[in-house]
Amino acid sequence: MSSNPHHNPSEDMDEDDLLAAEDAAEEIPEDEDQPMDEDPDEDDLETQEELHFQNDSSAHFDAHTDSIFCIAQHPSRPSIIVTGGGDDVAYIFDASTSSIPSTSVPVGQPTERPSLPVLAKLEGHTDSVNAVTFTHPRGDYVVTAGLDGKFRSYTSTDSSHKHWTFLAETSEVEEINWVSPSPNPQHENVVALGANDGSVWVYQINAADKSSPLTIVHAFYLHTASCTAGAWSPDGNLLATVSEDGSLCVWDVFGTGQAVVSLTAADQRFEVEGGLYSVACTSTLCAVGGAGGNIKVVGLPQMSDQAKKNTKGAKGGASANQTASSAGQILASLQAQSDGVETLSFSSPPLNLLAAGSVDGSIALFDTVHRFAVRRHIKEAHEDYAVVKVDFVRNPQRGGWILTSCGMDGVVRRWDARGGTTAAGQGFIQEWRGHRGEGEGGGVLGFVQGGGGNRIVTAGDDGVALVFKADIA
């Protein structure tokens, strides 16, 4: 290039180098064989719109500005819901459709369904709120826990449990992974938590104790890596916790205060390479799930001679046959699925099933009576998307055979877990859509279905909680 700023490059060109006028006006014909922007077929558009806009919910809550990581339900007022999210806050709202505010709009004009109103906004965290719960048995307190290590409690100020005020907070760990309320009627308002350093903490909440409303019942330190999940036995006496290090500890919280079962990966029969991430308990069994589709079933100790007598005559298969001698024994090693087992749920008697949801998108049902044989393997329960949660309906009158599941496909489904259903349907009953799902950041990260199972409320990765009517016939 010339260094002269006044140089004109066109002066160096011959006339032969210039484009002729007739060539400049020449039009290049379009190639009709390869259209660039063809309008989609109208039928395709309708199909795409139907898939994208399908919403089976009867109400929604959209106050969160980021993913909803956790959800819990009030034990005595199941329409009262608490959610926590990536926006560092938690909300309490009423999921009953009667709580939707009425709007006045001219006839014939389209309306947008209003969100369920906020009952309480629970602030104070400086990182994501990834665990929430109400205390048992009356839901006197609500607890939020987060990746900032804070454990915060709030108390209800009226009998409707629609008004809440901050009570106290503590911060003993760097990050909290989960919280779980004890159902023990002799020890009310007790909550356990698991932390990223492997520690397990048990607190009792009492607003009347002005000097120490949050009292440490126990702190346990046997896990050597992040404590990933915890579950109480049905009577609330035992707490089972698992860790990324592949260990299981069962704590006698209100008795000896020690671990009555302790199994680690050093025992090759119990080893799960990649760690453990889910746990569920009956009165006599503990199931843990981990990487590679591995599940271990361990016997739990009987807490008293009276408990043994009560168990002997009860229906419940393996639960009725377990004795104190099986405490801590590995009763089964299962592997029906190909990827991590993220969620486990035992059915209620007289049904004897263990349900497992996997990252491979499948649900496996094991028979706890007949040597934990695979009763059913629903390989495409949520297609190729991870199953996030499975939970049997807890309805003493009816519906105990119904299993509810949710996944990263953004869909909630229900299954008939009883035998005798057609193999083709795999026991499928119904599904509900409304979250974005399908890898677009709209999976369902959890749900609650208390109060008889007639209402399902979801926690969406898209930042929305949806309410689905799920009447049990």
Disulfide bonds with the S-S distance in Angstrom:
none
